[in-house]
Structure formats: structure tokens, C-alpha cells
Amino acid sequence: MEAVLWIVRTGSPWRDLPAMFGNWSTAFRRFRDWREADIFKRIFDVLSEEPDMEYAMVDATIVKVHRHGQGAKGGLRARPLVAQKAA
């Protein structure tokens, strides 16, 4: 599995697979067999059945608003026409 992930990350051809993953042709044959047996689809289906949304949450302490978006000094410069007529 790590050999396949390395190939996907780097975009390298199978022949450039580092020796720590073993023989490149053996890794490719195993990848081809798994692809034909839909092993990767079954892995994906199992992992996506019940997603863990822990990392999809946005915490307000890490999201900063620009100072102009906080109502900083200066406020709204353009005044509505209604306010001018009433004055």
C-alpha cells in the first residue's frame, strides 16, 4: 500500500520505485491485481461509510476578521440619502 501511495504522491513511473518498497514489478503486479479485484474501491467504501467530522469544524479562535470587518474606528463613510433629507 505504501508503494502505491508513494507513486501517487510523486507521480513517478513504477520503475523508479525506491528499493525499500521491494521489487517494482512485484509492487506493480500486486497493485494491478488489487485494482482488478476492486480492493481500492472496497477500502474507500469502508473508510467513507461514517466520516469523522472532527477536523471539518472551524474554530473561531483561529479565524481572524480583518480590522475593517470588526467595525473599527471610522465606521460607514457613505450616508444614506434618507438621513440627509431628515436633517
N, C-alpha and C positions, 0 to 999 in steps of 0.2 A: 504494500500500500504506500509506503514512504517513497518508493521509487517512482510510482505513478504521480504522486504529489510533487516530487522534485521535477519531473518532466513538465508538468502543468505550470509550475512556478517559473521555470527558466525558459520554457519554450524550446529547449534543446532537442536534437534528434536522439533516438534511443541509443545509438552507438556512442554518444558522449556521456552516458550514464556513469557516474563515479564507481570505482571498484568496490566501495563499501556497501553497495547495494547488490553485489554479485554480478554474474554474467548478464550483459544487457539483453542477450537473446532469450535467456530464461525469464527475465523480468517481463519482456515484451510478450512472450508466449502466454505467461500467466495473465497479463493484462488482457490479451486478446480472448483467452478462454473465459475470463470473468465478464468481459463485455458481451460475448455471445450468450452467456448464461444469465444475463441481466442482474448480475450481482450488484453492480453500482446503483442500479435503479432500486433494488430492494434495500440497500443501505440508505439511500436518500429517503425512501418512503418511511423507513423506521425512524430515522432521525427527524423527519419533519412532521410526524404524527402529532406530537404535543409540544409545540415550541415553547421554550423557556424565554419569557419576555423580560427577564431581569435586566438585560443590557439595552432594551429598547426604551427604557424610561429616561426622561430628560429631567435632570435635577436643576432647579432654579439657581442653585449656588454656583453652577458652572456656566450658566448662560447670562452673559452680561449685556445690558442695554446701553446703547450709546448715550452720552450725556444729553444730547438733544432730544432723545426719546423719553427722558425721565421728567420732562417739564422743568428743565433748568432755567436759570435767570434769562430773561428776555421774552419768554412766552411767545404768543402768537403775534406776529407783526401786522398781518393784514386784518383789518377790522371789517366786519360785515356792514353792508350798506344800511341795514335796518338800524344799527346802533348810531350811525351818523345822523339819520333823519330824526331820531328821537332826541338827540342832543340839541 
